[in-house]
Amino acid sequence: MKVAIVGASGYAGGELIRLLAYHSKAEVVCATSRKLAGTPLDQVHPHLKGFTDLVFTNPETDAIDADVAFLAVPHTAAMTYAGKLLSRGIKVVDLSADYRLPKDVFEKVYGVPHTDYFAAPYGIPELHRKDCINAKFVSNPGCFPTGATLAAAPLAKFAHTIIYDSKTGVSGAGDNPSATTHYPNVGDNVGPYKLTSHRHLAEMKLEMAGLGSKASVYFTPHLVPVNRGILTTAHILLHEPLGQKEVEKLYQDFYKDEYFIRFQKPILAAVRGSNFCDIMVESEGTRVVAVSAIDNLVKGASGQAIQNMNLMCGFSEQDGLKGAGMLP
Ligand SMILES: NC(=O)c1ccc[n+]([C@@H]2O[C@H](COP(=O)([O-])OP(=O)(O)OC[C@H]3O[C@@H](n4cnc5c(N)ncnc54)[C@H](OP(=O)(O)O)[C@@H]3O)[C@@H](O)[C@H]2O)c1
């Protein structure tokens, strides 16, 4: 199956190519970058030397000849490609925020008009698998909402308040350097940002509501000096107390048969480079603390996007995604 990656010079695009190199059915035939058109891909992604001889091309939709396209481009850019690719019969997985929210919520949260809106399945397969199977288009969730929602989902109906406290690695900001991601500002340091107003909060609230929860949802992210990974501590305040054994059973049952969910102490290094989400829960009665760890570029982006492609195309959900994490 032929795959195109729009935005292949970025972190998520590079990660798609790395993971797809191990996919049994998919071959990347097109990798775009406007700034680097004509440049061999391995000059930007040296870790992929020997795995691809592709050269970046311009993202002209008419020239994209593929069965599936991944949009690994910033929000507002994806909406200029999605509809055109779909009208040419190409299945699309969009890694941007353009199709994750209802139109009015998107326009409010991102402060821009949506120029080509349509409703799309929200691709956390553990929660929305049926919607993704055989879909022509899937909107891949944000990295923070993936880790946070997976941590709290089993208790959605029992909670009145959920507070997510997340720590993220620097690759979450993409490959465009800024003062925030400048090494002396990040290294040997931890800092909060967007204390109450991060855009991903809207996705988190929608997902909880979709799970039948009436809980108030809060979220504060922190930047930590690691390249990859998101560790989320969810403080879940319950209407009625639940004991440790009851909570553990709820989680075990909720994620029964989910290959990518593992129950163990979440540490970033154990999921680094992998599509796993590690979860640990502890109850103290009416408060449960649930902690999750994911790799923001894999389960938080490109790995989950491939998981969605596998569902859309009828492949094994784990194809290309069986790699272990990289500890230490
Ligand atoms: N980084 C993460 O952890 C993460 C996690 C989940 C989701 N995402 C989402 O995934 C998308 C990509 O993120 P990233 O971190 O990989 O970003 P990035 O490193 O900044 O890469 C962006 C890519 O998009 C291309 N691009 C930018 N504007 C474009 C346009 N108008 N048309 C076509 N191509 C364009 C860039 O190449 P040229 O400018 O040369 O064309 C580059 O290849 C974003 O929507 C991001 O929010 C990222």
The ligand as a Tripos MOL2 file, in Angstrom:
@<TRIPOS>MOLECULE
LIG
   48    52     1     0     0
SMALL
NO_CHARGES

@<TRIPOS>ATOM
      1 N1          5.3730   17.0840   18.0160 N.am      1 LIG1
      2 C1          4.4680   16.3850   18.6720 C.2       1 LIG1
      3 O1          4.7360   15.7950   19.7360 O.2       1 LIG1
      4 C2          3.0620   16.2570   18.1250 C.ar      1 LIG1
      5 C3          2.1740   15.4190   18.7890 C.ar      1 LIG1
      6 C4          0.8530   15.2880   18.3290 C.ar      1 LIG1
      7 C5          0.4590   16.0260   17.2220 C.ar      1 LIG1
      8 N2          1.3410   16.8520   16.6030 N.ar      1 LIG1
      9 C6          0.8510   17.6130   15.4480 C.3       1 LIG1
     10 O2          1.4300   17.0650   14.2640 O.3       1 LIG1
     11 C7          1.6480   18.1180   13.3220 C.3       1 LIG1
     12 C8          3.1400   18.1370   12.9750 C.3       1 LIG1
     13 O3          3.8720   18.3790   14.1700 O.3       1 LIG1
     14 P1          5.4680   18.3960   14.2110 P.3       1 LIG1
     15 O4          5.8250   18.4980   15.6300 O.co2     1 LIG1
     16 O5          6.0180   17.3090   13.3770 O.co2     1 LIG1
     17 O6          5.7430   19.8160   13.4920 O.3       1 LIG1
     18 P2          7.0820   20.3180   12.8070 P.3       1 LIG1
     19 O7          8.2460   19.5650   13.3580 O.co2     1 LIG1
     20 O8          7.0600   21.8040   12.9240 O.co2     1 LIG1
     21 O9          6.8890   19.9110   11.2570 O.3       1 LIG1
     22 C9          5.8920   20.4950   10.4690 C.3       1 LIG1
     23 C10         5.9640   19.9230    9.0630 C.3       1 LIG1
     24 O10         4.9080   20.4820    8.2740 O.3       1 LIG1
     25 C11         5.4450   21.1160    7.0940 C.3       1 LIG1
     26 N3          4.6040   22.2880    6.8380 N.ar      1 LIG1
     27 C12         4.4750   23.4200    7.5930 C.ar      1 LIG1
     28 N4          3.5530   24.2360    7.0750 N.ar      1 LIG1
     29 C13         3.0530   23.6030    5.9730 C.ar      1 LIG1
     30 C14         2.0770   23.9480    4.9910 C.ar      1 LIG1
     31 N5          1.3920   25.0870    5.0520 N.pl3     1 LIG1
     32 N6          1.8450   23.0610    3.9850 N.ar      1 LIG1
     33 C15         2.5450   21.9030    3.8960 C.ar      1 LIG1
     34 N7          3.4870   21.5270    4.7810 N.ar      1 LIG1
     35 C16         3.7390   22.3770    5.8100 C.ar      1 LIG1
     36 C17         6.8940   21.4340    7.4600 C.3       1 LIG1
     37 O11         7.7480   21.4400    6.3120 O.3       1 LIG1
     38 P3          7.8170   22.6630    5.2720 P.3       1 LIG1
     39 O12         7.5110   23.9210    6.0650 O.co2     1 LIG1
     40 O13         9.1870   22.6250    4.7140 O.co2     1 LIG1
     41 O14         6.7640   22.3540    4.2440 O.co2     1 LIG1
     42 C18         7.2630   20.2320    8.3300 C.3       1 LIG1
     43 O15         7.6030   19.1180    7.5200 O.3       1 LIG1
     44 C19         1.1580   19.4140   14.0060 C.3       1 LIG1
     45 O16        -0.1610   19.6860   13.6400 O.3       1 LIG1
     46 C20         1.2510   19.0770   15.4850 C.3       1 LIG1
     47 O17         0.3770   19.8270   16.2870 O.3       1 LIG1
     48 C21         2.6370   16.9630   17.0130 C.ar      1 LIG1
@<TRIPOS>BOND
     1     1     2 1
     2     2     3 2
     3     2     4 1
     4     4     5 ar
     5     4    48 ar
     6     5     6 ar
     7     6     7 ar
     8     7     8 ar
     9     8     9 1
    10     8    48 ar
    11     9    10 1
    12     9    46 1
    13    10    11 1
    14    11    12 1
    15    11    44 1
    16    12    13 1
    17    13    14 1
    18    14    15 2
    19    14    16 1
    20    14    17 1
    21    17    18 1
    22    18    19 2
    23    18    20 1
    24    18    21 1
    25    21    22 1
    26    22    23 1
    27    23    24 1
    28    23    42 1
    29    24    25 1
    30    25    26 1
    31    25    36 1
    32    26    27 ar
    33    26    35 ar
    34    27    28 ar
    35    28    29 ar
    36    29    30 ar
    37    29    35 ar
    38    30    31 1
    39    30    32 ar
    40    32    33 ar
    41    33    34 ar
    42    34    35 ar
    43    36    37 1
    44    36    42 1
    45    37    38 1
    46    38    39 2
    47    38    40 1
    48    38    41 1
    49    42    43 1
    50    44    45 1
    51    44    46 1
    52    46    47 1
@<TRIPOS>SUBSTRUCTURE
     1 LIG1         1 GROUP 0 **** ****
